[in-house]
Amino acid sequence: MRIGFPRTGTAGRHLRPEVAGPEHEVPAEPDTMDQDTAELACRRGAGIEVTLLWHRTSGELTVSVTDAASGASFELPVAADEALAAFHHPYGYAAAKGVAY
């Protein structure tokens, strides 16, 4: 059994970014982040955006939270072993650490 799209020659092949056609181009990184900052995870819901960021030079991890409705935002420095907990529960993490938001 062959898997792929009929008459396209894609059976058993994976498209690498360097050989993909225009319809499969890899999007450029956002202009809002400098080369030192990498987005590790991002989620949006109910007007709130939460982003886990890694700062390459310092090795620091931060969680950034933006509330579109109020325009409020804050950023928390997080330890590597607490990064996912802070990402999934940023308000609770901030409250537990005594960080005002």
DSSP file (Angstrom, degrees, kcal/mol; ACC not computed):
  #  RESIDUE AA STRUCTURE BP1 BP2  ACC     N-H-->O    O-->H-N    N-H-->O    O-->H-N    TCO  KAPPA ALPHA  PHI   PSI    X-CA   Y-CA   Z-CA
    1    1 A M              0   0    0      0, 0.0     2,-0.4     0, 0.0     0, 0.0   0.000 360.0 360.0 360.0 133.6    0.0    0.0    0.0
    2    2 A R        -     0   0    0      2,-0.1     2,-0.5     9,-0.0     9,-0.0  -0.832 360.0-152.6-103.2 140.0    1.3    3.4   -0.9
    3    3 A I        +     0   0    0     -2,-0.4     9,-0.9     2,-0.0     2,-0.3  -0.944  50.2  69.1-113.7 132.3    0.6    6.5    1.1
    4    4 A G  S    S-     0   0    0     -2,-0.5     7,-0.1     7,-0.2    -2,-0.1  -0.928  86.6 -50.5 153.7-174.2    0.5    9.9   -0.4
    5    5 A F    > > -     0   0    0     -2,-0.3     3,-1.5     1,-0.1     5,-0.6  -0.787  64.2-103.4 -93.5 134.5   -1.5   12.0   -2.8
    6    6 A P  T 3 5S+     0   0    0      0, 0.0    -1,-0.1     0, 0.0    -3,-0.0  -0.250  97.5   0.3 -58.4 139.1   -2.3   10.4   -6.2
    7    7 A R  T 3 5S+     0   0    0      1,-0.1    -3,-0.0    -3,-0.0    -2,-0.0   0.676 107.7  95.5  58.9  23.3   -0.3   11.5   -9.2
    8    8 A T  T < 5S-     0   0    0     -3,-1.5    -1,-0.1     0, 0.0    -4,-0.0   0.549  86.0-128.0-114.3 -12.2    1.8   14.0   -7.1
    9    9 A G  T   5S+     0   0    0     -4,-0.5    -5,-0.0     1,-0.1    -2,-0.0   0.738  72.5 122.7  73.4  21.8    4.8   11.8   -6.4
   10   10 A T    > < +     0   0    0     -5,-0.6     3,-2.0     2,-0.1     2,-0.2   0.459  28.8 127.1 -95.6  -0.1    4.6   12.5   -2.7
   11   11 A A  T 3  S-     0   0    0      1,-0.3    -7,-0.2    -6,-0.3     3,-0.1  -0.372  87.5  -3.7 -61.5 124.8    4.3    8.9   -1.5
   12   12 A G  T 3  S+     0   0    0     -9,-0.9     2,-0.3     1,-0.2    -1,-0.3   0.561 109.1 115.6  74.0   8.0    6.9    8.2    1.1
   13   13 A R    <   -     0   0    0     -3,-2.0     2,-0.4     2,-0.0    -1,-0.2  -0.839  50.9-152.6-112.3 149.1    8.5   11.7    0.8
   14   14 A H        -     0   0    0     -2,-0.3     2,-0.7    -3,-0.1    -3,-0.0  -0.965  22.5-125.4-115.0 136.1    8.8   14.5    3.4
   15   15 A L        -     0   0    0     -2,-0.4     5,-0.1    -5,-0.0    -5,-0.0  -0.717  22.3-155.6 -84.5 116.7    9.0   18.0    2.2
   16   16 A R    >>  -     0   0    0     -2,-0.7     3,-1.7     1,-0.1     4,-1.3  -0.660  25.7-117.2 -86.3 147.4   12.1   19.8    3.7
   17   17 A P  T 34 S+     0   0    0      0, 0.0     3,-0.3     0, 0.0     9,-0.2   0.844 113.0  57.1 -54.2 -36.2   11.9   23.6    3.9
   18   18 A E  T 34 S+     0   0    0      1,-0.2     7,-0.0     7,-0.1    -3,-0.0   0.686 118.8  30.5 -73.2 -15.5   14.8   24.0    1.5
   19   19 A V  T <4 S+     0   0    0     -3,-1.7    -1,-0.2     2,-0.1     2,-0.1   0.405  92.8 114.4-119.2   0.4   13.1   22.0   -1.2
   20   20 A A     <  -     0   0    0     -4,-1.3     6,-0.1    -3,-0.3     5,-0.0  -0.380  65.6-117.6 -71.9 149.9    9.4   22.8   -0.5
   21   21 A G    >   -     0   0    0      1,-0.1     3,-2.1    -2,-0.1    -1,-0.1  -0.181  40.0 -86.0 -76.3 177.1    7.4   24.8   -3.1
   22   22 A P  G >  S+     0   0    0      0, 0.0     3,-1.2     0, 0.0    -1,-0.1   0.797 126.9  60.6 -58.3 -30.9    5.9   28.2   -2.3
   23   23 A E  G 3  S+     0   0    0      1,-0.2    -3,-0.0     0, 0.0    -2,-0.0   0.622 110.6  41.7 -73.6 -10.2    2.7   26.6   -0.9
   24   24 A H  G <  S+     0   0    0     -3,-2.1    -1,-0.2    -7,-0.1    -4,-0.1   0.059  82.2 144.7-121.3  23.8    4.9   24.9    1.8
   25   25 A E    <   -     0   0    0     -3,-1.2    -7,-0.1     1,-0.1    -4,-0.1  -0.328  53.6-117.6 -66.9 144.9    7.2   27.7    2.7
   26   26 A V        -     0   0    0     -9,-0.2    -1,-0.1    -6,-0.1    -2,-0.1  -0.705  35.7-116.2 -80.7 127.2    8.4   28.0    6.3
   27   27 A P        -     0   0    0      0, 0.0    -1,-0.1     0, 0.0     2,-0.0  -0.307  29.5-108.2 -67.2 148.8    7.1   31.3    7.7
   28   28 A A        -     0   0    0      1,-0.1     3,-0.1    -3,-0.0    -3,-0.0  -0.328  41.3 -93.1 -69.1 156.0    9.7   33.8    8.8
   29   29 A E        -     0   0    0      1,-0.1    -1,-0.1     2,-0.1     0, 0.0  -0.405  54.2 -89.3 -67.9 148.8   10.2   34.5   12.5
   30   30 A P    >   -     0   0    0      0, 0.0     3,-1.0     0, 0.0    -1,-0.1  -0.265  25.8-133.9 -60.1 145.4    8.2   37.3   13.9
   31   31 A D  T 3  S+     0   0    0      1,-0.2    -2,-0.1    -3,-0.1     0, 0.0   0.646  97.4  75.1 -72.6 -15.0    9.8   40.8   13.7
   32   32 A T  T 3  S+     0   0    0      2,-0.0     2,-0.4     0, 0.0    -1,-0.2   0.662  88.3  66.0 -75.7 -14.9    8.8   41.4   17.3
   33   33 A M  S <  S-     0   0    0     -3,-1.0     2,-0.1     4,-0.0     6,-0.0  -0.878  77.7-135.7-109.4 139.1   11.5   39.1   18.8
   34   34 A D    >   -     0   0    0     -2,-0.4     3,-1.2     1,-0.1    -2,-0.0  -0.286  35.3 -97.0 -81.0 176.3   15.2   39.7   18.5
   35   35 A Q  T 3  S+     0   0    0      1,-0.3    -1,-0.1    -2,-0.1    21,-0.1   0.682 120.9  61.7 -68.7 -17.6   17.7   37.0   17.6
   36   36 A D  T 3  S+     0   0    0     20,-0.1    20,-3.1    19,-0.1     2,-0.5   0.664  95.0  71.1 -82.1 -16.5   18.4   36.4   21.3
   37   37 A T  E <   -A   55   0A   0     -3,-1.2     2,-0.4    18,-0.2    18,-0.2  -0.875  60.5-170.1-110.7 130.4   14.9   35.4   22.2
   38   38 A A  E     -A   54   0A   0     16,-2.9    16,-2.7    -2,-0.5     2,-0.7  -0.964  20.8-133.4-119.1 133.9   13.2   32.1   21.1
   39   39 A E  E     +A   53   0A   0     -2,-0.4    14,-0.2    14,-0.2     3,-0.1  -0.756  24.4 177.0 -83.4 117.5    9.5   31.4   21.6
   40   40 A L  E     -     0   0A   0     12,-2.8     2,-0.3    -2,-0.7    -1,-0.2   0.801  66.3  -4.6 -90.8 -33.3    9.2   27.9   23.1
   41   41 A A  E     -A   52   0A   0     11,-1.3    11,-2.7     2,-0.0    -1,-0.3  -0.985  58.7-174.2-158.7 151.6    5.5   27.8   23.4
   42   42 A C  E     +A   51   0A   0     -2,-0.3     2,-0.3     9,-0.2     9,-0.2  -0.988   4.1 177.8-150.0 140.2    2.5   30.0   22.9
   43   43 A R  E     -A   50   0A   0      7,-2.4     7,-2.7    -2,-0.3     2,-0.4  -0.994   7.5-163.7-143.2 150.3   -1.2   29.7   23.6
   44   44 A R  E     +A   49   0A   0     -2,-0.3     2,-0.3     5,-0.2     5,-0.2  -0.988  20.8 143.5-134.2 141.5   -4.2   32.0   23.2
   45   45 A G  E >   +A   48   0A   0      3,-2.0     3,-2.1    -2,-0.4    -2,-0.0  -0.841  64.7   6.8-175.1 140.3   -7.7   31.8   24.7
   46   46 A A  T 3  S-     0   0    0      1,-0.3     3,-0.1    -2,-0.3    -2,-0.0   0.806 128.9 -56.0  54.5  34.2  -10.4   34.1   26.0
   47   47 A G  T 3  S+     0   0    0      1,-0.2    21,-3.2    21,-0.1     2,-0.5   0.533 113.8 115.5  80.7   5.6   -8.4   37.1   24.9
   48   48 A I  E <   -AB  45  67A   0     -3,-2.1    -3,-2.0    19,-0.2     2,-0.5  -0.929  46.8-162.9-113.3 132.2   -5.3   36.1   26.9
   49   49 A E  E     -AB  44  66A   0     17,-2.7    17,-2.3    -2,-0.5     2,-0.4  -0.954   4.7-170.9-113.8 128.3   -2.0   35.2   25.2
   50   50 A V  E     -AB  43  65A   0     -7,-2.7    -7,-2.4    -2,-0.5     2,-0.4  -0.976   5.7-175.6-120.6 129.5    0.7   33.3   27.2
   51   51 A T  E     -AB  42  64A   0     13,-2.6    13,-2.9    -2,-0.4     2,-0.6  -0.987  18.6-148.9-130.3 132.6    4.2   32.8   25.8
   52   52 A L  E     -AB  41  63A   0    -11,-2.7   -12,-2.8    -2,-0.4   -11,-1.3  -0.895  26.6-170.3 -97.9 121.9    7.1   30.9   27.1
   53   53 A L  E     -AB  39  62A   0      9,-3.2     9,-2.3    -2,-0.6     2,-0.5  -0.885  17.4-156.0-119.3 144.6   10.4   32.5   26.0
   54   54 A W  E     -AB  38  61A   0    -16,-2.7   -16,-2.9    -2,-0.4     2,-0.8  -0.983   9.8-150.9-117.4 126.7   14.0   31.5   26.2
   55   55 A H  E  >> -AB  37  60A   0      5,-3.0     4,-2.6    -2,-0.5     5,-0.5  -0.864   9.9-158.9 -99.4 106.9   16.7   34.2   26.2
   56   56 A R  T  45S+     0   0    0    -20,-3.1    -1,-0.2    -2,-0.8   -19,-0.1   0.873  83.0  49.5 -58.1 -47.1   19.7   32.5   24.6
   57   57 A T  T  45S+     0   0    0    -21,-0.3    -1,-0.2     1,-0.2   -20,-0.1   0.923 124.3  28.3 -63.0 -46.6   22.5   34.8   25.9
   58   58 A S  T  45S-     0   0    0    -22,-0.1    -1,-0.2     2,-0.1    -2,-0.2   0.690  96.8-132.3 -88.4 -19.5   21.4   34.7   29.6
   59   59 A G  T  <5 +     0   0    0     -4,-2.6    -3,-0.2     1,-0.3     2,-0.1   0.526  56.4 148.2  77.1   5.5   19.8   31.3   29.5
   60   60 A E  E   < -B   55   0A   0     -5,-0.5    -5,-3.0    -6,-0.1     2,-0.4  -0.445  38.4-148.4 -76.6 145.1   16.8   32.8   31.3
   61   61 A L  E     +BC  54  78A   0     17,-0.7    17,-2.5    -7,-0.2     2,-0.3  -0.917  18.8 179.2-109.2 139.7   13.2   31.6   30.8
   62   62 A T  E     -BC  53  77A   0     -9,-2.3    -9,-3.2    -2,-0.4     2,-0.5  -0.975  22.9-142.3-136.7 154.1   10.3   34.0   31.1
   63   63 A V  E     -BC  52  76A   0     13,-2.4    13,-2.9    -2,-0.3     2,-0.4  -0.981  18.5-159.7-114.4 125.1    6.5   33.7   30.7
   64   64 A S  E     -BC  51  75A   0    -13,-2.9   -13,-2.6    -2,-0.5     2,-0.4  -0.893   6.0-168.8-107.7 132.3    4.9   36.6   29.1
   65   65 A V  E     -BC  50  74A   0      9,-3.1     9,-2.2    -2,-0.4     2,-0.4  -0.983   5.0-177.9-125.5 130.2    1.1   37.2   29.6
   66   66 A T  E     -BC  49  73A   0    -17,-2.3   -17,-2.7    -2,-0.4     2,-0.7  -0.995  13.7-157.1-129.5 128.5   -1.0   39.7   27.6
   67   67 A D  E  >  -B   48   0A   0      5,-3.1     4,-2.5    -2,-0.4     5,-0.4  -0.910   4.1-165.2-104.1 108.8   -4.7   40.4   28.2
   68   68 A A  T  4 S+     0   0    0    -21,-3.2    -1,-0.2    -2,-0.7   -20,-0.1   0.835  84.4  56.7 -64.3 -34.0   -6.2   41.9   25.0
   69   69 A A  T  4 S+     0   0    0    -22,-0.4    -1,-0.2     1,-0.2   -21,-0.1   0.922 122.3  22.9 -66.8 -44.7   -9.4   43.1   26.7
   70   70 A S  T  4 S-     0   0    0      2,-0.1    -2,-0.2    -3,-0.1    -1,-0.2   0.666  97.1-128.7 -95.9 -17.9   -7.7   45.2   29.3
   71   71 A G     <  +     0   0    0     -4,-2.5    -3,-0.2     1,-0.3     2,-0.1   0.460  61.4 141.0  81.2   0.8   -4.4   45.8   27.5
   72   72 A A        +     0   0    0     -5,-0.4    -5,-3.1    -6,-0.1     2,-0.3  -0.451  23.9 171.8 -76.8 148.8   -2.5   44.7   30.6
   73   73 A S  E     +C   66   0A   0     -7,-0.2     2,-0.3    -2,-0.1    -7,-0.2  -0.989   9.9 177.8-151.9 156.5    0.6   42.5   30.4
   74   74 A F  E     -C   65   0A   0     -9,-2.2    -9,-3.1    -2,-0.3     2,-0.4  -0.980  16.5-142.6-154.1 162.8    3.3   41.2   32.6
   75   75 A E  E     -C   64   0A   0     -2,-0.3   -11,-0.2   -11,-0.2    -2,-0.0  -0.996  12.0-159.8-133.2 135.4    6.4   39.0   32.3
   76   76 A L  E     -C   63   0A   0    -13,-2.9   -13,-2.4    -2,-0.4     2,-0.4  -0.941  15.7-135.4-115.5 130.4    7.6   36.5   34.9
   77   77 A P  E     -C   62   0A   0      0, 0.0     2,-0.3     0, 0.0   -15,-0.3  -0.694  33.7-169.6 -75.7 137.6   11.1   35.0   35.2
   78   78 A V  E     -C   61   0A   0    -17,-2.5   -17,-0.7    -2,-0.4     2,-0.2  -0.959  23.1-117.6-132.6 149.2   10.8   31.3   35.8
   79   79 A A    >>  -     0   0    0     -2,-0.3     3,-1.6     1,-0.1     4,-0.6  -0.517  33.8-114.1 -77.7 152.1   13.1   28.4   36.8
   80   80 A A  G >4 S+     0   0    0      1,-0.3     3,-0.9     2,-0.2     4,-0.4   0.870 116.6  51.9 -56.5 -40.1   13.6   25.7   34.2
   81   81 A D  G 34 S+     0   0    0      1,-0.2    -1,-0.3     2,-0.1     4,-0.1   0.573 116.2  41.0 -77.0  -6.8   11.9   23.1   36.4
   82   82 A E  G <> S+     0   0    0     -3,-1.6     4,-2.5     2,-0.1    -1,-0.2   0.330  84.8 102.2-115.1   4.0    8.9   25.4   36.9
   83   83 A A  H <X S+     0   0    0     -3,-0.9     4,-2.3    -4,-0.6     5,-0.1   0.894  82.8  44.6 -61.4 -45.2    8.5   26.7   33.3
   84   84 A L  H  > S+     0   0    0     -4,-0.4     4,-2.6     2,-0.2     5,-0.2   0.892 112.9  51.1 -69.4 -37.7    5.6   24.5   32.3
   85   85 A A  H  > S+     0   0    0      1,-0.2     4,-2.1     2,-0.2    -2,-0.2   0.926 113.2  46.1 -62.6 -43.3    3.7   25.1   35.5
   86   86 A A  H  < S+     0   0    0     -4,-2.5    -2,-0.2     2,-0.2    -1,-0.2   0.878 112.5  51.3 -66.1 -37.5    4.1   28.8   35.0
   87   87 A F  H  < S+     0   0    0     -4,-2.3    -2,-0.2    -5,-0.2    -1,-0.2   0.909 116.2  39.5 -65.4 -43.1    3.2   28.6   31.3
   88   88 A H  H  < S+     0   0    0     -4,-2.6    -2,-0.2     1,-0.2    -1,-0.2   0.778 132.7  23.9 -79.2 -26.8   -0.1   26.7   32.1
   89   89 A H     X  +     0   0    0     -4,-2.1     4,-2.7    -5,-0.2    -1,-0.2  -0.457  69.5 157.0-136.4  62.4   -1.0   28.7   35.2
   90   90 A P  H  > S+     0   0    0      0, 0.0     4,-2.5     0, 0.0     5,-0.2   0.849  75.7  49.3 -63.3 -35.9    0.7   32.1   35.0
   91   91 A Y  H  > S+     0   0    0      2,-0.2     4,-2.3     1,-0.2     5,-0.2   0.922 114.6  44.5 -69.7 -42.5   -1.7   33.9   37.3
   92   92 A G  H  > S+     0   0    0      2,-0.2     4,-2.5     1,-0.2    -1,-0.2   0.896 114.2  50.2 -65.4 -40.7   -1.4   31.2   40.0
   93   93 A Y  H  X S+     0   0    0     -4,-2.7     4,-1.8     2,-0.2    -2,-0.2   0.930 111.1  48.8 -63.1 -45.5    2.4   31.1   39.6
   94   94 A A  H  <>S+     0   0    0     -4,-2.5     5,-2.9    -5,-0.2     4,-0.5   0.917 112.4  48.2 -60.7 -44.2    2.6   34.9   39.8
   95   95 A A  H ><5S+     0   0    0     -4,-2.3     3,-1.0     1,-0.2    -1,-0.2   0.909 110.6  50.9 -63.9 -42.2    0.5   34.9   43.0
   96   96 A A  H 3<5S+     0   0    0     -4,-2.5    -1,-0.2     1,-0.2    -2,-0.2   0.824 113.1  46.0 -65.6 -30.7    2.5   32.1   44.6
   97   97 A K  T 3<5S-     0   0    0     -4,-1.8    -1,-0.2    -5,-0.2    -2,-0.2   0.442 115.3-114.9 -91.0  -1.2    5.7   34.0   43.9
   98   98 A G  T < 5 +     0   0    0     -3,-1.0     2,-0.5    -4,-0.5    -3,-0.2   0.743  63.2 151.0  75.2  23.0    4.3   37.3   45.2
   99   99 A V      < -     0   0    0     -5,-2.9    -1,-0.3    -6,-0.2     2,-0.2  -0.788  41.7-135.0 -91.5 123.8    4.6   38.9   41.8
  100  100 A A              0   0    0     -2,-0.5    -5,-0.0     1,-0.1    -1,-0.0  -0.544 360.0 360.0 -75.7 141.2    1.9   41.7   41.2
  101  101 A Y              0   0    0     -2,-0.2    -1,-0.1   -27,-0.1   -28,-0.0   0.344 360.0 360.0-135.3 360.0    0.2   41.6   37.9
